[in-house]
Amino acid sequence: MTARARRRAPAAVAAVVAGALAASLAACAAPSPDSPTPQEAIVPSSPSGPSSADTGPASAALLRAVGRGDAEAVAAALRDGADPDARDGDDRPALVTATRQGAVDVVRALLEAGADPDAKDAMADSAFLYAGAEGLDDILRLTIAHGADVTSTNRYGGTALIPASEHGHVSTVRLLLDAGVPVDHVNDLAWTALHEAIVLGDGSADQVAVVRLLLEAGADPAVRDGQGVLPRDLAGSRGHDAIVAELDRAR
Protein backbone atom coordinates (compact mmCIF):
# COMPACT_ATOMS: atom_id res chain seq x y z
CA MET A 1 0.00 0.00 0.00
CA THR A 2 1.37 3.40 -0.97
CA ALA A 3 1.74 6.21 1.57
CA ARG A 4 -1.15 8.03 -0.09
CA ALA A 5 -3.37 4.94 0.20
CA ARG A 6 -2.48 4.55 3.86
CA ARG A 7 -3.52 8.15 4.44
CA ARG A 8 -6.87 7.56 2.70
CA ALA A 9 -7.67 4.28 4.52
CA PRO A 10 -8.94 5.77 7.82
CA ALA A 11 -11.30 8.07 5.96
CA ALA A 12 -12.66 5.19 3.92
CA VAL A 13 -13.20 3.05 7.01
CA ALA A 14 -14.99 5.92 8.74
CA ALA A 15 -17.27 6.35 5.74
CA VAL A 16 -18.14 2.66 5.76
CA VAL A 17 -18.88 2.69 9.51
CA ALA A 18 -20.99 5.81 9.19
CA GLY A 19 -22.98 4.24 6.36
CA ALA A 20 -23.58 1.07 8.34
CA LEU A 21 -24.66 3.04 11.38
CA ALA A 22 -27.10 5.10 9.34
CA ALA A 23 -28.58 1.97 7.83
CA SER A 24 -28.95 0.39 11.26
CA LEU A 25 -30.71 3.47 12.65
CA ALA A 26 -33.03 3.57 9.65
CA ALA A 27 -33.92 -0.09 10.17
CA CYS A 28 -34.70 0.55 13.84
CA ALA A 29 -36.86 3.53 12.99
CA ALA A 30 -38.87 1.70 10.34
CA PRO A 31 -41.94 -0.05 11.82
CA SER A 32 -42.14 -3.79 11.55
CA PRO A 33 -45.33 -5.34 10.11
CA ASP A 34 -46.49 -6.10 13.66
CA SER A 35 -45.58 -2.70 15.13
CA PRO A 36 -48.38 -0.29 16.00
CA THR A 37 -48.83 2.70 13.77
CA PRO A 38 -48.20 6.10 15.37
CA GLN A 39 -51.95 6.40 15.91
CA GLU A 40 -52.07 3.02 17.67
CA ALA A 41 -48.97 3.48 19.80
CA ILE A 42 -49.51 4.17 23.48
CA VAL A 43 -47.98 7.47 24.43
CA PRO A 44 -47.29 7.72 28.18
CA SER A 45 -48.66 10.82 29.83
CA SER A 46 -46.49 13.23 31.75
CA PRO A 47 -46.04 12.13 35.38
CA SER A 48 -47.40 15.45 36.56
CA GLY A 49 -50.33 15.45 34.13
CA PRO A 50 -51.28 18.18 31.69
CA SER A 51 -50.47 21.75 32.56
CA SER A 52 -52.63 24.81 32.08
CA ALA A 53 -50.60 25.55 28.94
CA ASP A 54 -51.89 22.30 27.39
CA THR A 55 -55.56 23.12 27.81
CA GLY A 56 -56.14 26.20 25.70
CA PRO A 57 -56.37 29.84 26.78
CA ALA A 58 -59.87 29.70 28.26
CA SER A 59 -59.11 26.63 30.34
CA ALA A 60 -55.76 28.08 31.40
CA ALA A 61 -57.60 31.19 32.58
CA LEU A 62 -60.08 28.94 34.40
CA LEU A 63 -57.32 27.14 36.28
CA ARG A 64 -55.74 30.43 37.32
CA ALA A 65 -59.10 31.74 38.52
CA VAL A 66 -59.78 28.52 40.45
CA GLY A 67 -56.37 28.83 42.08
CA ARG A 68 -57.34 32.31 43.29
CA GLY A 69 -60.81 31.20 44.35
CA ASP A 70 -62.26 33.87 42.05
CA ALA A 71 -65.80 32.74 41.23
CA GLU A 72 -66.49 35.64 38.85
CA ALA A 73 -63.36 34.92 36.81
CA VAL A 74 -64.25 31.22 36.79
CA ALA A 75 -67.69 32.03 35.39
CA ALA A 76 -66.12 34.27 32.74
CA ALA A 77 -63.68 31.54 31.69
CA LEU A 78 -66.52 29.05 31.44
CA ARG A 79 -68.48 31.43 29.22
CA ASP A 80 -65.37 31.67 27.02
CA GLY A 81 -65.45 27.90 26.52
CA ALA A 82 -63.16 26.63 29.27
CA ASP A 83 -63.32 22.93 30.08
CA PRO A 84 -64.93 22.58 33.53
CA ASP A 85 -62.90 19.38 33.98
CA ALA A 86 -59.56 21.05 33.17
CA ARG A 87 -56.61 19.74 35.15
CA ASP A 88 -53.55 21.57 36.37
CA GLY A 89 -49.90 20.57 36.09
CA ASP A 90 -50.31 18.16 39.03
CA ASP A 91 -53.18 16.39 37.22
CA ARG A 92 -55.66 17.81 39.74
CA PRO A 93 -59.15 18.61 38.43
CA ALA A 94 -60.24 22.19 38.87
CA LEU A 95 -63.18 20.95 40.94
CA VAL A 96 -60.91 19.19 43.42
CA THR A 97 -58.73 22.29 43.75
CA ALA A 98 -61.79 24.40 44.47
CA THR A 99 -63.05 21.83 46.99
CA ARG A 100 -59.73 21.76 48.82
CA GLN A 101 -60.00 25.54 49.11
CA GLY A 102 -63.55 25.32 50.41
CA ALA A 103 -64.60 27.65 47.59
CA VAL A 104 -68.32 26.86 47.49
CA ASP A 105 -69.23 29.38 44.78
CA VAL A 106 -66.45 28.13 42.52
CA VAL A 107 -67.51 24.52 43.06
CA ARG A 108 -71.11 25.46 42.24
CA ALA A 109 -70.09 27.20 39.02
CA LEU A 110 -67.97 24.24 37.89
CA LEU A 111 -70.65 21.68 38.69
CA GLU A 112 -73.35 23.70 36.94
CA ALA A 113 -71.05 23.83 33.91
CA GLY A 114 -70.82 20.03 33.91
CA ALA A 115 -67.72 19.25 35.98
CA ASP A 116 -67.52 15.61 37.07
CA PRO A 117 -67.98 15.31 40.86
CA ASP A 118 -66.22 11.93 40.73
CA ALA A 119 -63.08 13.04 38.84
CA LYS A 120 -60.08 12.12 41.00
CA ASP A 121 -56.64 13.62 41.47
CA ALA A 122 -53.35 11.76 41.84
CA MET A 123 -54.23 11.01 45.48
CA ALA A 124 -57.52 9.38 44.41
CA ASP A 125 -59.52 12.22 45.94
CA SER A 126 -62.63 13.49 44.18
CA ALA A 127 -64.59 16.55 45.20
CA PHE A 128 -67.19 14.27 46.78
CA LEU A 129 -64.67 12.15 48.68
CA TYR A 130 -62.65 15.11 49.93
CA ALA A 131 -65.70 17.08 51.02
CA GLY A 132 -67.01 14.06 52.89
CA ALA A 133 -63.73 13.35 54.64
CA GLU A 134 -63.20 16.96 55.68
CA GLY A 135 -66.77 17.79 56.67
CA LEU A 136 -67.37 20.35 53.92
CA ASP A 137 -71.11 19.91 54.00
CA ASP A 138 -72.10 22.69 51.57
CA ILE A 139 -69.80 21.28 48.91
CA LEU A 140 -70.81 17.73 49.74
CA ARG A 141 -74.48 18.61 49.14
CA LEU A 142 -73.59 20.14 45.79
CA THR A 143 -71.67 17.07 44.63
CA ILE A 144 -74.49 14.76 45.69
CA ALA A 145 -77.05 16.96 43.93
CA HIS A 146 -74.95 16.71 40.77
CA GLY A 147 -74.84 12.93 40.78
CA ALA A 148 -71.71 11.98 42.71
CA ASP A 149 -71.19 8.23 43.09
CA VAL A 150 -71.80 7.74 46.81
CA THR A 151 -70.19 4.29 46.69
CA SER A 152 -66.88 5.63 45.32
CA THR A 153 -63.74 4.88 47.32
CA ASN A 154 -60.53 6.67 48.23
CA ARG A 155 -56.90 5.52 48.10
CA TYR A 156 -57.48 3.39 51.19
CA GLY A 157 -60.42 1.63 49.60
CA GLY A 158 -62.85 3.39 51.89
CA THR A 159 -66.03 5.35 51.25
CA ALA A 160 -66.41 8.99 52.29
CA LEU A 161 -68.35 7.78 55.33
CA ILE A 162 -65.29 6.14 56.88
CA PRO A 163 -63.03 9.20 57.29
CA ALA A 164 -66.07 11.35 58.12
CA SER A 165 -66.79 8.97 61.00
CA GLU A 166 -63.15 8.94 62.06
CA HIS A 167 -63.11 12.73 62.25
CA GLY A 168 -66.38 12.95 64.17
CA HIS A 169 -68.18 15.01 61.53
CA VAL A 170 -71.68 14.38 62.84
CA SER A 171 -73.65 16.39 60.27
CA THR A 172 -71.51 15.00 57.44
CA VAL A 173 -72.08 11.44 58.56
CA ARG A 174 -75.82 12.13 58.60
CA LEU A 175 -75.65 13.54 55.06
CA LEU A 176 -73.70 10.57 53.76
CA LEU A 177 -76.01 8.04 55.37
CA ASP A 178 -79.05 9.84 53.95
CA ALA A 179 -77.36 9.76 50.53
CA GLY A 180 -77.05 5.99 50.73
CA VAL A 181 -73.36 5.40 51.40
CA PRO A 182 -72.99 1.72 52.47
CA VAL A 183 -72.71 1.71 56.25
CA ASP A 184 -70.74 -1.53 56.59
CA HIS A 185 -68.27 -1.06 53.74
CA VAL A 186 -64.85 -2.49 54.70
CA ASN A 187 -61.74 -0.59 53.57
CA ASP A 188 -58.26 -1.91 52.79
CA LEU A 189 -57.36 -1.70 56.49
CA ALA A 190 -60.21 -4.12 57.27
CA TRP A 191 -62.17 -1.39 59.05
CA THR A 192 -65.72 -0.15 58.65
CA ALA A 193 -66.89 3.35 59.55
CA LEU A 194 -67.80 2.00 62.98
CA HIS A 195 -64.28 0.65 63.52
CA GLU A 196 -62.64 3.91 62.49
CA ALA A 197 -64.93 6.00 64.68
CA ILE A 198 -63.69 3.92 67.62
CA VAL A 199 -60.08 3.17 66.78
CA LEU A 200 -59.08 6.56 65.36
CA GLY A 201 -61.58 8.68 67.26
CA ASP A 202 -61.10 10.21 70.69
CA GLY A 203 -64.28 9.00 72.37
CA SER A 204 -65.67 12.54 72.44
CA ALA A 205 -69.35 13.44 72.41
CA ASP A 206 -69.16 13.88 68.62
CA GLN A 207 -67.69 10.39 68.23
CA VAL A 208 -70.45 8.97 70.42
CA ALA A 209 -73.03 10.73 68.25
CA VAL A 210 -71.40 9.31 65.11
CA VAL A 211 -71.46 5.79 66.53
CA ARG A 212 -75.13 6.24 67.41
CA LEU A 213 -75.93 7.41 63.88
CA LEU A 214 -74.08 4.48 62.34
CA LEU A 215 -75.86 1.97 64.55
CA GLU A 216 -79.25 3.56 63.85
CA ALA A 217 -78.47 3.27 60.12
CA GLY A 218 -77.88 -0.46 60.52
CA ALA A 219 -74.14 -0.74 61.16
CA ASP A 220 -73.40 -4.28 62.33
CA PRO A 221 -71.61 -4.30 65.70
CA ALA A 222 -70.70 -7.96 65.12
CA VAL A 223 -68.34 -7.15 62.23
CA ARG A 224 -64.78 -7.83 63.43
CA ASP A 225 -61.71 -5.92 62.34
CA GLY A 226 -58.74 -7.46 60.55
CA GLN A 227 -57.44 -8.86 63.84
CA GLY A 228 -60.78 -10.44 64.68
CA VAL A 229 -61.66 -7.87 67.36
CA LEU A 230 -65.24 -6.67 67.88
CA PRO A 231 -66.13 -2.96 67.96
CA ARG A 232 -67.20 -3.24 71.62
CA ASP A 233 -63.85 -4.67 72.62
CA LEU A 234 -62.05 -1.98 70.65
CA ALA A 235 -64.03 0.70 72.47
CA GLY A 236 -63.60 -0.95 75.87
CA SER A 237 -59.83 -1.26 75.52
CA ARG A 238 -59.65 2.48 74.83
CA GLY A 239 -61.85 3.50 77.72
CA HIS A 240 -64.62 4.81 75.46
CA ASP A 241 -67.35 3.91 77.94
CA ALA A 242 -70.08 5.97 76.30
CA ILE A 243 -69.47 4.19 73.01
CA VAL A 244 -69.51 0.83 74.77
CA ALA A 245 -72.95 1.79 76.13
CA GLU A 246 -74.17 2.63 72.61
CA LEU A 247 -72.94 -0.69 71.32
CA ASP A 248 -74.56 -2.58 74.19
CA ARG A 249 -77.90 -0.91 73.47
CA ALA A 250 -77.62 -1.99 69.83
CA ARG A 251 -77.19 -5.68 70.64
Buried (B, 14 or more C-beta within 10 A) or exposed (E): EEEEEEEEEEEEEEEEEEEEEEEEEEEEEEEEEEEEEEEEEEEEEEEEBBBBEEBBEBBBBBBBBBBEBBBEBBBBBBEEEBBBBBBBBBBBBBBBBBBBBBBBBBBBBBBEBEBBBBBBBBEEBBBBBBBBBBBBBEBBBBBBEBEBBBEBBBEBBBBBBBBBBBBBBBBBBBBBBEBEBBBBBBBEBBBBBBBBBBBBBEBEEBBBBBBBBBBEBEBEBEBBBEEEEBBBBBBBEBEBEBBBBBBEEBE
